[in-house]
Amino acid sequence: MKYWLFKSEPDSWSWEQQKAKGKAGQQWDGVRNYQARNNMRAMEIGDLGFFYHSNHGLDVVGIVEVCALVHHDTTTDDPRWECVDISAVRDVPKPVTLNDIKANPKLADMVLVNNSRLSVQPVSAAEWKEVCRMGGVDPAP
């Protein structure tokens, strides 16, 4: 299993909207960055990710699961852009802020700390466990 972080501005797509989609999930569309797209190409069904509110909140608020493999992003006719579908798994009881992540030496190498603009990014197994611990979430699927 691999772990990821999906960033969304809550004004555009919030955790509450993601949860409302239920198990069917929602395509993670609108990504127009090659590195983020390539990260989605590496995803497998069942991979887990953090749902991160960017701009407003700046915190990990939920856990999502990849529920459909990479496919064409239906918001564009450009064949270069692809996405996966994700579904909400559970809330993070204590949202983990960017400041908390930056203050934790165990997370110093996390992509979120070093390349905060990347909208879809990998998370190591150790980082996954630490952020889950900070948020009061069992790191197991």
For each residue, the residues with C-beta under 8 A, 3 or more apart:
1: 44 46 47 48 141
2: 42 43 44 47 122
3: 47 48 49 50 122 123 124 125 127 128
4: 39 43 47 48 49 50 66 120 121 122 123
5: 49 50 52 60 111 112 120 121 122 123
6: 28 49 50 51 52 64 86 119 120
7: 52 53 54 118 119 120 121
8: 12 13 14 18 51 52 53 54 119
9: 12 13 53 54 55 56
10: 13 14 15 53 55 56 57
11: 14 55 56
12: 8 9
13: 8 9 10 17 18 26
14: 8 10 11 17 18 53
15: 10 18 19 51 53 61 62 88 91
16: 19 20
17: 13 14 20 21 26
18: 8 13 14 15 21 26 51 62 64 86 87 88
19: 15 16 22 62 88 91
20: 16 17
21: 17 18 24 25 26 87 88
22: 19 25 87 88
23: 67 87
24: 21 67 87
25: 21 22 65 67 68 85 86 87 88
26: 13 17 18 21 85 86 87
27: 68 71 73 74 83 84 85
28: 6 31 40 83 84 85 86 120
29: 73 74 75 83
30: 73 75 83
31: 28 36 37 40 73 81 83 119 120
32: 81
33: 36 37 118 119 120
34: 37 38
35: 38 39 118
36: 31 33 39 40 118 119 120 121
37: 31 33 34 40 41 80 81 82 83 120
38: 34 35 41 42
39: 4 35 36 42 43 120 121 122
40: 28 31 36 37 43 70 82 83 84 120
41: 37 38 70 82
42: 2 38 39 122
43: 2 4 39 40 47 66 69 70 84
44: 1 2 47 66 69
45: 66 67 68 69
46: 1 65 66 141
47: 1 2 3 4 43 44 65 66
48: 1 3 4 63 64 65 66 89 128 141
49: 3 4 5 6 63 64 65 66 86 123
50: 3 4 5 6 60 62 63 64 92 123 131
51: 6 8 15 18 60 61 62 63 64 88
52: 5 6 7 8 59 60 61 112
53: 7 8 9 10 14 15 56 57 58 59 61
54: 7 8 9 57 58 119
55: 9 10 11 58
56: 9 10 11 53
57: 10 53 54 61 95
58: 53 54 55 97 98 99
59: 52 53 95 96 97 98
60: 5 50 51 52 92 95 96 101 131 135
61: 15 51 52 53 57 91 92 95
62: 15 18 19 50 51 88 89 90 91 92
63: 48 49 50 51 88 89 90 91 92 137
64: 6 18 48 49 50 51 86 87 88 89
65: 25 46 47 48 49 86 87 89 141
66: 4 43 44 45 46 47 48 49 69 84 85 86
67: 23 24 25 45 85 86 87
68: 25 27 45 71 84 85
69: 43 44 45 66 84
70: 40 41 43 82 83 84
71: 27 68 82 83 84 85
72: 79 81 82
73: 27 29 30 31 76 81 82 83
74: 27 29
75: 29 30
76: 73 81
77:
78: 81
79: 72
80: 37
81: 31 32 37 72 73 76 78
82: 37 40 41 70 71 72 73
83: 27 28 29 30 31 37 40 70 71 73
84: 27 28 40 43 66 68 69 70 71
85: 25 26 27 28 66 67 68 71
86: 6 18 25 26 28 49 64 65 66 67
87: 18 21 22 23 24 25 26 64 65 67
88: 15 18 19 21 22 25 51 62 63 64
89: 48 62 63 64 65
90: 62 63 137
91: 15 19 61 62 63
92: 50 60 61 62 63 95 96 135 136 137
93: 135 136 137
94: 134 135 136
95: 57 59 60 61 92 135
96: 59 60 92 100 101 131 134 135
97: 58 59 100 101
98: 58 59 101 102 112 116
99: 58 102 103
100: 96 97 103 104 134
101: 60 96 97 98 104 107 110 112 113 131 134
102: 98 99 107 113
103: 99 100
104: 100 101 107 108 130 134
105: 108
106: 126 127 130
107: 101 102 104 110 112 113 127 130 131
108: 104 105 113
109: 113 114 124 127
110: 101 107 113 114 123 124 127
111: 5 114 115 118 121 122 123
112: 5 52 98 101 107 115 116 121
113: 101 102 107 108 109 110 116
114: 109 110 111
115: 111 112 118 121
116: 98 112 113
117:
118: 7 33 35 36 111 115 121
119: 6 7 8 31 33 36 54
120: 4 5 6 7 28 31 33 36 37 39 40
121: 4 5 7 36 39 111 112 115 118
122: 2 3 4 5 39 42 111
123: 3 4 5 49 50 110 111 127 128 131
124: 3 109 110 127 128
125: 3 128 129
126: 106 129 130
127: 3 106 107 109 110 123 124 130 131
128: 3 48 123 124 125 131 132 139
129: 125 126 132 133 139
130: 104 106 107 126 127 133 134
131: 50 60 96 101 107 123 127 128 134 135
132: 128 129 135 137 138 139
133: 129 130 136 137 139
134: 94 96 100 101 104 130 131
135: 60 92 93 94 95 96 131 132
136: 92 93 94 133
137: 63 90 92 93 132 133
138: 132
139: 128 129 132 133
140:
141: 1 46 48 65
